[in-house]
């Protein structure tokens, strides 16, 4: 069965495209894997997966960059996100946050389901609509969820994969620390290179 490689943007997989000599498209089919570029955010991701995800795939591999709440993790580090949470999916009750699970209307937390073992440090992610950039928001999220990383797509990919009972891996490289927005501190180029190096090796082993 094929693997579906999923990323939000082409820029995050620049070297992957080059290495496998892939045409410049948002959905690219090849012999052993297909590649889907969804667009940024959980809504775009869900829509794209709704168009292309099917039981013909044995594995969904979600790749991308992420921010890290943990400053002991070096920028550029590649991580295996083994659980992910929709951080904002629920309701405020005064100062208390009620998850969609608390409200009885669904799930907000997902565990990666896969038979594949990969030699990467494991981390816990959150998925957000608004990238965290204030000390107050950081403190609130750390107290409530204690995440390692944040992205704008991860939990949506876990959700879609779970609906079709397809194994899913989420691998992200750290491009920045979660802090008040400061582009001078970002290492996006390093994160993308390290992510692509890992992805090329991993997908290459399946060929």
N, C-alpha and C positions, 0 to 999 in steps of 0.2 A: 504493500500500500504506500501511497505517496505521502510526503510531508508537505504541509502548507506553511511557508515562511511568511510571517505577517509583521509589517512595520508601519509606522505612521507616515513616515516621509522617505522619499528616495535618498535624501541627503544622509540619512542614518545608515544606509547600505551602499554607499558609493563604491567602495572597493569590492563588495560582494558582487554587484552588477558587473564590474570590470573583470573580476577573476573568472566568473562563469560565462563571460561574453554574452550577457543577457540584453535583449532589446530594451529600449527605453519606454517601458509601459507600466501602467499601474497594476495590471494582472498579466503575469508572464508564466507560460507553461514550459516546463522542460521535462526531460525523461524521468528524473527521480524526485523532483520537487517542483512545486509551483510557488510563485512569489506574488503576494498581494500587498499593495500599498493602500492603506485605508483612508488617509487623511488624519489630522490631529483631533484627538478627543474621543470620548467614549461613544458619542452619538454617531460620528462618522465611522468609527470602528465597527459598531454594531450593524450599521447599514451595509457596509462593505462585506462583512462576514455573512450577513443574511443573503447576499447575492451569490457568494462563492463557496462558503463552507458546506461540506456534504460528507456523508459517511464514507466516501471513497478515500478520504484522508485518514491515515493511521496516527498522525501526529500533527499538532499545530505548534509551531515554534515562533513565539512572539519575541521580537528583537527591538531594542531601542535604547536610548539614553535616559538617564533619570537623575534626579536630585537626591542627595543623601542627607539625612538628619544626623548621621553618625560621623563625626569628624575624625574618628580613628581609621576610617576607611579611606584610602588614598584616592584622589581624583584619577580617573582612568581605570579603576578596578572594575572587573567584570563579575557580576553576581548572578546567582540562581535565585530568582524570586519564587519561593515555594508557597507563599500565601499572599493574598491581596484582598483589600477591603475597599468598597465604595465609601469613602470617608464622609461624604456630605449627603448620603442617601437616607433620609429620615425626616425628623421633625424636631424643632426646638420646643422645649417646655420650660420656659424661663431660662435659667442657666444650665439646665440639664438637656442632653442630646439623646433623643430616642431614635434608634436605628430602625430601618424598615422591618427588620426582624422583630424588634421589640413591639412594633405596631401591628405585627401579624400579617404584613402584606408582601412578604418575600424574603430574599436573602441579601445580605450585603457583604458577606465574607466567604472567600473561596480558597480551597487548598489545591495546589497543583496535583493533577492525577497523571502519572506517567510511569511506565516500566523502565524508562531509560535512566541510567545513572550518569551524572556528569560531575566532573571534578572541579567544581566551582564553590566558593563560599556561599552559604545559604543566607537569605535575607527575607524580611517581611516587608511587603510594599503596601502603599495605599494608592488609590486612584482618585484624582480630583478633577473638577471642572476649572478651578481657579488655582494656579500655582501659588504655593504658600510663600509669602514675602514680608511678613511682619512678625515681630517677636511675640506678640500676643497670640497670633494664630499658631505659631510654632509650639509655644508652651501648651496651648489647648490640645493640639493634636498629640503631642508627646504624652500628656497626662491621660488622654482618652484611649489612644491606640498604640502608642510607643512604636511607631514604624521605623524602619531603616531607610526606606526610599519612598519617593513619590513619582508617579507618572500620570499621564492623562488617558491611558488606554488599557492598562494591564488587567484590571478586574473584568472589563468588558470582554476581553479575549477568553479569560477563564470561564465567564458566564456562558458564552456561546458554545465553547467546547464542551462544557458540562451538559448543556441541553441535548447535544448529539452524542454524548458519551464518547468523546474523542480525547485521547491523551493530549496533554498540553504542557509545554515548557515555556517559561518566561525568563529570558536572559537579558539583563540590562547592565550597561556600563555607566559609571558615575561621572557626570559632566560638571557637576557643581554641588556645593553644599546648600542646603535649604537655609536661607537667610534673607534679610532685606536685599532686594534685587541689586546686583552689582556685577555687570558683565565682565569687568576686568578680572574677576576671580574665576571665571569659567574656563574649563579646559575641554571644550566641545571637540576640537580636532583630535586630541589624545583619546577621548572616550570613543569616538567613532572608529578610529584606527584599531583600538584594542577590541572593540565589539566585532568589527569585521574580521579581524584575524581569527578570533575564536569561531565565528560563524562559518567562515570558509573551511576551517579545519573540521568542524563538526559535520557540516553538510557533505564535505568531500569524502569523509569516511563512510557515508551511506551510499556513495556512488559505486 
